[in-house]
Amino acid sequence: MKIRVDPIVCDGHGVCAELFPERISLDDWGYPIVDDSPIDDRLLPHAKRAVEQCPVIALRLERALAGR
């Protein structure tokens, strides 16, 4: 799985970075910078929580394609 952010929907609340700092940091304006590497099973619950808690539903989990 990989986490994606919709930059059009995101309002820069920063909740995602607080809940999933292993893969999400914030830029100077408070918008998320997402690490595109696959999320292993150990981190998946944290990723799901970040997606569920996004106040504007700007995050989603996607299946990582094989070989990427």
Protein Blocks (a to p, Z undefined) as FASTA:
>chain_A
ZZdddfklpgolommmmmmmmlpccdfkopacddfbdcdfklmmmmmmmmmmmmnlpacc
ddddehZZ
